[in-house]
Amino acid sequence: MGDLASLTPLAIAVLALLVERRMHAYEMYQLLLHRRNDRLIKVKPGSLYHTVERLTGQELVRATGTERAGNRPERTTYEITAAGREALEERVRTGIETYEYEYPLFPVVLSEAHNLEVKDAAERFRRRLCEIEEQLTEVESAIADVTERQVPEPFWLAAGYNRAVLAAERDWLTTLLQRIESKDLSWQHRKNK
């Protein structure tokens, strides 16, 4: 069995799809996009095919056959192995219980925002706030859709988490902008000498 740390978010998603049923890589790709998993993980066809190959080499998935539909290229169908199922479950366990800092870009640029003029920074924070509000609207719409379709909540826990994270950032940005506009936050912009 492969190293659990090597189970990237995309590898986790591939294994989880194969728990549902056998499928080929293109079908996995389409299903991930249809389910909007591209909001959770970086999904590109090339990286998905590479991930499937790596999981096959680790004996976490195996090919079960190939099929051809019309003029399309042959497509290999895969299934999860017992070792793959075990690796998936263990990675989900450790991923839930262990906090792992993921080094996002936003905190880095926040720590350097003082390099911008206050008006420039405030305008860019406003733009980000608008984008966050749009994403929050999309997530809330998706949650309303799955709720209406009576999809059991354990299947869309990540959407609730994303909604909470987006709402927290929206609230933080709103407060930050209020502090900048009221001059409660002293902006120490340093120009080049």
Secondary structure as UniProt FT lines:
FT   HELIX           4..6
FT   HELIX           9..20
FT   STRAND          23..24
FT   HELIX           25..34
FT   TURN            35..36
FT   HELIX           37..39
FT   HELIX           45..57
FT   TURN            58..59
FT   STRAND          61..67
FT   TURN            70..71
FT   STRAND          75..80
FT   HELIX           82..97
FT   HELIX           105..111
FT   HELIX           113..115
FT   HELIX           118..148
FT   TURN            149..150
FT   HELIX           153..156
FT   HELIX           157..181
FT   TURN            182..183
//
